[in-house]
Amino acid sequence: QLQASGGGLVQAGGSLRLSCAASGRTFGTMAWFRRAPGEERDFVAAIRSGGIKFYADSVKGRFTISRDNAKNMMFLQMNSLRPEDTAVYYCAARMENTIASEVRREDVYGYWGQGTQVTVSS
């Protein structure tokens, strides 16, 4: 029900735009997580259906999350990419909007995409 795309190889300082296509239903909060090699999956950004956004401190000011509710799509514009941004990026969603204190938790999201690889070379 969620399909992520847009990953690739980019040099440090470059940009990528990830997309997440949702099908079958309308979601509340949608989010991006990432898993770097050998690491746990971490929260990146989230957006409620009304447009309120949340970011991890590590990406604040560089990444922008957005969504098009009419097209059931979510996006992650990633600028000023760093080698430490290298990871598999996953989109996630849940039926309802989350409260702020829960938005960074993996377990509140019941729907996950397959992941898209982002590699940033130095």
Disulfide bonds with the S-S distance in Angstrom:
Cys20-Cys91 2.29
